[in-house]
Structure formats: C-alpha cells, structure tokens
Amino acid sequence: MHQRLWIAYNHTCIREFGIPSWYEYILAGDAEGLAHRFPQGYEVGDILLTERIIPLPKSVQNFLIKELCPDVWASPGAACPCNNDLLVLPYLGRRLGSGDNSTVLSPHEFRLHLDQMESLGLPIKAYSERMAIALAFMHWAAHIDAGGVEFALAPTRGRVTPINLPTKLESHGLWALNFGCCEHMSTDMNGVNQAARAFWSSAPFYPRPGKRDEKDKQLWENFKRAYLEASFCFIKRGDVSVGCLPQAVMSAIEAMAPSQDDCGSEPVQVAESL
C-alpha cells in the first residue's frame, strides 16, 4: 500500500503533508545479505525500504519531556529518553486530562494529546486541516481506507510546506506513515462504511465527533469542513455518483461515535444505499 500511496502522492501537488519516499520491497529470500544490519535474535523477513522521517531536534524533545513528563526527570539518575528515533505523534482526538503520563512516552514515540497541545499553544487548527487533507487524499486519490495510518510532527523536506506559525517545536510539518493495515476502498456505500470503521479503529490522531467539550466540537467541524473541501478537489469533476460520498463518510463517522467521551463501542452499520 505504501507504494500505491507514493505513486498517487506524486501525481498531485500536495504540500500540506509528507509521505516517506518508497524505495524498494525486498522479499525475505533476497534479504539474507542484509542480516548483519539487524540486532541479534531477529529473523530476516520481507523488508520495505522507505525514507526515514527525521525526528524533531533533541532540544525540542528535551523541552517536551521536561514540560509534560516531569516525573521522568524526577527519578534519581534518570537518563534523557531523547533519541534519534523519537517521533512526536499528535493525538487531536483524545485529551489526557489528569491521566497517567505513561500513556504519553515510550522509547520511540511521544504521544502528544490535545490538552497538552493546547497548553503549549500549538497550531491545532492547522494540524487538523492538514490531517483532513491527508485523509481526503487517501480516500479519493489513492482509494484506500486509511486504516492504521499514523501522523508525526517532524522537520519538513522537499515540497512539504512547514507550518509557519510561532511554536515551541521550531519549524516542522505533518507526516503520514504506517500504511501496512490500509485496504482498498471502493467508491460506493460499502467503501463509505469501510472508511468509517477504519477511522474509529485507528489511534485518535484525527479530531473526533461526539465530544462534550465545545472546543472539541469546533475542532471536529473544522476538520469535517477541510475534509469535504479537499475531497471535492480529488474527485474527478462531473462524477456525480462519487461526489456525494465524502459527506456520506463524515455522516457515517458521526453515526458511529460513542455516546460518551472516549468510551469504546462497536461501530454500527450505516445505510448501504443513498
């Protein structure tokens, strides 16, 4: 799916988000010569070679951890968890509140929750709009359901436009990654339901409907508007049968929303015909 996305991406002039370049897919039987590059104890399987997303500078990582995870530094002899692989993942669909900070930091990920982004004064609206464009691109240009796709805040390269707003994260942009769980999406109501289920089964990167907080409601409406506007740009003009589907996707996502904030629920099936 990564190769498919990469080809579709290069047929557009998208500047709002980046996708790591696709280089090569190597079958396990042809990868024995690369075994020495893996840690001991690992078996060589199929290998996907892609561009590496460069993390935010260590000074920024250091700032985020000290500001948002002070307990990490409180332990005697605590070592700096900053590293060359730590990606900052923006969760626009979840607030941490007074929850356990262990849900924020892992060896390779810093999961930045919505309330944390608010406290840092980050450009949440800009993130939301760029994610919406990315989702519209995946649905209507690449024709995949976007299941399991993740997003990272990282330095930009190539044609990707950085977010030129004053932030404490220095210059950065939005990257989409992790396309291994994506599946082909048909341009009909079956595809609409599939896209909505993929939305709710993925991590809470996108804003989510059904929230109590007025700011969350406004963020969802902003995301929906940006998604619909971008979708119509990707859909071929004059294709009436497809032109109504972006709104159907948004309606299906809203219909599947849990009744309370962050409560899990089984996605419901929405109408099979318009």
N, C-alpha and C positions, 0 to 999 in steps of 0.2 A: 504493500500500500504506500510505503514511503516513496518509491519510485514513481508511482502513479500521481501522487500529490506533487512531487517535484516537477514532473512534466507539465501538469496543469498550472502550477505556480509560474512557470517560465513562459506560459502563454498569456500571462496577464502583466499588468504594470503595477501590481500591488506594492505599496511602500509601507503599509501600516503594521506589518508583522513579518517576521522572517521564518523560513523553514530551513533546517540544516541541509546543505547540499548532499545529494545522493551520489555515491561514487561507484559502489560495486557490491554485489551479493555473492559470497563465496560459499559453496557447499562444503559440508564437513569433510568429504573425501578429498577435497582440493586444498584443505587448510592445514595439513599436517606441518607444513613448513613454518607456520606461524605459532606453533605450540609453545615455543620458548618465550613468547610475549605474554603468556598468561601466567597467573600465580600458580604455584604448585597445588596439586589436588583438583584442578579443573580439567574437565574433558573438553576437547575441541569439538564444537558443534558448528552449525551454519553461522556465518559471520556476515553482518551488514556493516559496510564501511560508509560512514557519513561524516559530514563536517562536525567538528566539536564546537559546542556553544561555550564561549569563554565566560566564566563567572564574573560577577561584579568584583571590583578590586577588594583586596583583603582589608583595606581600611574601611570600606563600606560594610563588609561582613562583620568586622570587629564592632563597628558602631551599632549595627542591628542587634547583635547578640548582647552587647552590654546594655543597650536601651530596653530591649524586650525580653531578654532572658537573664536577668541579673543573677539568678540562682546558679547559673552555670559558672559564674566567676566567684561566687561566694565560697565554694568548697576550697579548703586548703590545698594548695598545689595544683589547682585546676589549670589545665593546659588550654591554649586557644584552640577552639574547634574549627577555626578558619582553615580552608584548604583549597587546592586547585580544582576541586570538583563540586564545591558547594553552590547549588543553584537556588535562587530565590523564587519561590512559586507563589503567585498572588491568588489567594482564595477570596474572590469577590462574593461568593455565595455563602460564607459562614463567618460568624463572629465568635471570637474566642471567649469574650467576657472574662469571668473570673476562673476559667477552666485551667487545667493542668498545662503548664508550659511544655511538658514532654511531648505534646501533640504538635509543637512548633518546629523543633530542631531534631534532625537526625544527621548521621555522618555526611550525607550527600545532598540534603535538602533543608531549606529554611522555608517553612510554610507560613507565609505572611497573611494573617487573617484580616478581615475587613475593618474591625475596630482598631487593630494595630496600624493599618494604613491610614486611617483617619487621624490617629494620634500623631502620626509622623507628617501629616499634611501632604500625603502623596496624591498624584493626579488620578484619582479613582475613576472619574468620568472618562478620561482619556483611555485608561486601561479597558474600561467597559466597552467603549466604542470600537476599539481595535480587536477585542475578542469577538465582538459581534460580526465584524467584517470577516474575521478568520472563519467563524462558524458558517457564515453565508457562503464563503468561498468553498469550504469543504462540501457543503450540501449541494450547491447548484453549479459549481465549476468542476469539482473533482468527483461529485456524485458518490460520496461516502458518508456514513452516518456519524462520523467524528467520535465514535465510542472510545473512551480511554485516553483521548488526547489531553496533553498537559500543556501548560504555558509557563514560561520563565521570564523574569526580568533580567536582562543582560545587556552588555555593550552591543551596539549595532555594527554591522558590516555591510558592505555592498550597497544595495539600493534601499535598504530599510531606513526609514526616517526616524531619528531619535525623538523622544518626547521632550520637546524644548520648553519645559516648564521648570521653574526652580524647585529642586527636590534635594533631599539629603542623600540620595542614591547616586549622585553625579549623573552624567549623560548615560541614558540607557533606552532600550526599546523592548518590544514584546516579541518573544519567540514561541512558536508552536513546535511540539515534539511528541514523541512516543505514539506512533501510528500503528503499532502492531496489532491492536484489537479492533481497528476500524474494519467495517464491512461495506460492500457495495450497497448503495441506496437507490431504489427505483423511484422514478418520478411519478408517483401515484400515492393514494392514501395508505397503502402498505408501507411505502417509504416514509411517509409522514409519521406514522406510529413508531416505526423503527427509529427514526431520528429522535423522537421524544423520549423513547425508552433509553436510548444511548445517552441523552442529556442527563437523565436522572441517575443512571448507573455510573456516571463518571464522577471524579472528585469535584468538589464545589468551586471550580475556577470561575464559571460564569455567575453573574447575579442570578438569583432565583426568585420566582414568584411565590406568593402566599405568605410573605413575611408580615410581621406586625409593625415593625419599625417603619415610620414614614420615609426615612432616608433610604431604606432598603426597597420600599415600593417605588420610589422615584428612580432609583438606580435600575431596577428591572424595566421600567417603562422606557428609560433612556437606551438600555440595551436592546429592547424589542424594536424601538424605532430605528436604531442604527442597523440592526439585522435586516429589517424589511427593506430599508433603502438600499443596502448593499446587495441583497438578494435580487432585486429587480435589475440591477446592473449586470449581474452574472447570467441571468436567464435570457435566452435569445428573444429578441423583440418579436412580437406577434404570436408567440407560443401561448395561446390563451389557456390551454389545458394545464400548463405548468405555472402560469402566472399567479394563480390563487393558492398555490401550495405553501409558500413561505408563511403567509398568515395562518394557514392550517397547522403548520409546525408549531408556531407560537401558541395557538389555541390549545393544541394537544399537550404541550408542555405545561400550560397553566391548568389544564384539566387534571393532570397527574400530580399536581403539587400536594404535598402533605397538608393536613388540616391545621397543624401547629408547627411552629418554627423548629426546623432541624429534626423533626420526627421522621423516622423511617416509615415507608409504606410501599406496598406493592403497586407498581404502575397499573393504572386502569386502562382498558382498551377503549379508544375513542372511535367515532364513526368510521366506517370503512368506505363511505362514499360522500361526495359533496352534496 
